[in-house]
């Protein structure tokens, strides 16, 4: 049994190699995006291929690129390319990074504690 058959037999309806999804690209149309970047959908997924549509559907609430990769069952590099392409087409927008949001929350918390 080949590796492809083993993956198909393991419950996946179809198996597409990650480099096929990204057309061999490692960087999307909007450039290199950090994995902690928060992403939110702006437009509907109408007219998008299933890989892109899945990302738009997930991002009704902010998700990091890393979380998107987990949800779509793809390597982080594939998620980064998909998000970059969707950013370039204005289907999604980026809202800083999860790390920068966390740092801002910690700063506000410390300011509040100091004011007590």
C-alpha positions, 0 to 999 in steps of 0.5 A, spaced: 500 500 500 502 506 498 503 512 502 497 516 498 493 510 499 494 509 507 492 516 507 486 516 503 484 509 507 485 513 514 478 517 513 480 522 509 475 523 503 481 526 498 488 527 499 491 533 496 499 534 497 500 541 500 504 544 494 498 543 490 494 547 494 499 553 494 501 552 487 508 550 490 509 557 493 511 558 500 509 566 500 502 568 498 500 574 494 500 579 500 507 577 503 510 573 509 505 573 514 507 571 522 503 565 524 501 569 530 497 574 526 490 574 527 485 574 521 478 576 520 473 575 514 471 581 510 467 578 504 463 572 503 467 566 500 462 566 494 466 564 488 472 561 492 475 554 491 474 550 497 481 551 500 480 559 500 472 558 502 474 554 508 479 559 511 474 565 510 468 560 513 473 559 519 474 567 520 468 569 522 471 571 529 479 572 529 483 566 529 491 566 528 494 563 522 496 557 526 489 556 529 487 556 522 492 551 520 490 546 525 482 547 523 483 546 516 488 540 517 494 543 513 501 545 514 502 552 517 506 554 511 499 552 507 495 556 511 500 562 511 500 562 503 492 561 503 491 567 508 496 572 504 492 570 498 486 572 501 488 578 504 491 580 497 484 579 495 480 583 501 477 577 503 480 577 510 484 582 514 489 582 519 489 585 526 496 585 529 498 579 532 496 574 538 502 576 541 502 583 541 494 583 543 497 579 549 502 584 551 497 589 550 493 586 555 498 584 560 500 592 560 493 594 561 493 589 567 499 591 570 497 599 570 491 597 573 494 593 579 499 599 580 493 604 580 491 600 586 
